[in-house]
Amino acid sequence: MDRIVRLFIEWAKANPASAKIALDTINAEVERLGLAGRVVKVPDSHWEEWLAYLDSRREAGTLSHKQWQSHRIYLKRLLDSTG
């Protein structure tokens, strides 16, 4: 878990605007689901839903290609590192 946090912090320093958007989105979703402070296993279907959401935002012009790519890369790394 420590590795994930360090990776996110490094990425956030290099991409502050994208990191804020990613963190705000994650926090809002965690709160909405009532999962604050809980450990959750993310099924493949949720990963696919998130990718579809990112794709729709990119197509709508509310997410740049670079942000879209960064979100996909770092979320994939996060999921891979947590099993």
N, C-alpha and C positions, 0 to 999 in steps of 0.2 A: 504494500500500500504506500509505503514511503516513497518508493520509486515513481509511482503514479503521480503523487503530489509534486515531487520535484520536477517531473516531466511537464506537468501542467503549468507550474510556476515559470519554468524556462520558456515555454511556448507563450505564456501570457505576457512575459516581459518583452518578447519580440513582436507580439501581436496584441497590444492592449485593447484595441477596439473589438476585435474578434473574440478575445477572451472574455470581455465583459458581456457580450451578447451570449456567448456559450454558457457562461456561469449563470447569468440571469435566467436563461431558458431552463437550465438544469434545476436551479433552485425553485423556480415556479412550478415545474413539473413534480418535483419531490414534495413540495408543500401541497399541491393539488391532490396528490395521491395519498397524502398522510403518511409519508415514509421518512420524514425527517428523523435522523438518528438510527435508522434501521438498515440492515444489510439486505440487499435484494439481488437475486439472480436475474439477469436480463436475457430473456429468450430471443432466439433468432427473429421471431416475428416482430418484436419491438425494434430491433436493429433495422429491419427492413422498413418499418413504419417511419422511423427517424430519417432514413435515407430518402424515402419518398417525400417527407416534409422538407428536407433540405433541397431536394430537386425542385419542388414546387416553388420554394422561395427564390431559387436561382432563376427559374423560368419567369417568375413574376417581376424580377429585377430588384428584389429587396435584399438580395444576398449576392455579393460579387463572386466571380468564379474563384478568386483566390481564397475568400472566406469559406466558400463551399468546399473547396479542396482541403483546406486546413481542418475544418470541422470533421470531415470524413476521415482524414488521416489520423488525427489525434483521438477521435472516438474509437476507431478501430484498434489503435494501440492500447487504449485503456481497456477495452473489452478483452483483447488478447492477453494482456498482462494479468488480468484478474481471473482468467479462466472462464 
